């Protein structure tokens, strides 16, 4: 007891509250200060000489952390930029292709085996390919005017592609601060996830549903079972079972997920042979992992995306199935 009390006293009395590595703190402060000074110089140039794309092109070409500075100014996350570049690569939108000079830097892309570019690849292209560099700047200057991006990007992200931010206008800077602060809250809101959206559809159609474990799987397959996103009309007598997977990032876990869904399909077929197993599979994360996607869709009786046309098709489908 005395030994444990001594250990407890050590943790309480010698608690540092926050850990930090002093040498790392100093080096990272230098990095932060570099971004700040870079943006202050750019701000002064724009205030004295006017807003010109060439200043931002020089920022990317000449400054080691030029892209980071541009992202900090606009509040656009590095991961979001990588996703957006992938969207541009797979898109056949003519206006977007022209604005970003896509034919000058995405010439060897194979959509069937497309992989997302890492940071090193993007930085190398920025430094060595003037068309890619100009395209990135055009994205921040004019991206919000492209109907395709207006329909594809969430409004929360689209608002970051604002020319007023590039002018260092105070309201735009405040907007950037707010979006930085609220990003986590925005992402975590239930109303912003696919399951909430589907639940609203069921409520609109006056369709009852439950979530959780299917009764027979819970009793007979406690290890292999998994909780279901939607069970219509209920767990005891399901007619339609729905799983939703919307991925904006890629990972090796997608292969495991596709195997899991295949196993669940076998269990559903065994215990509920008349029930339909439906998948909502969407997002750039699946688009660029077509091998995993192919294995994933095999597990379902039917699949849908969250495209407005697909939502209408789903509504008709579910009405028809429930009438049987």
ABEGO torsion letter per residue (X at the ends): XAAAAAAAAAAAAABAGBBBBAAAAAAAAAAAAAAAAAAAAAAAAAAAAEBBAAAAAAAAAABAAAAAAAAAAAGBBAAAAAAAAAAAAABABAAAAAAAGAAAAAAABBAAABBBBBAAAAAAAAAABAAAAAAAAAAAAAAAABAAAAAABBAAAAAABBAAAAAGBAAAAAAAAAAAAAAAAAAABAAABAAAAAAAAAAAAGBBBBBEBBAAAAAABAAABBBBABBOABAABBABBBBBBBBABBBAAAAAAAAAAAAAAAAAAAABAABBBBBBBBEAAAAABAAAAAAAAAABABBBBABAAAAAAAAAAAAAAAAX
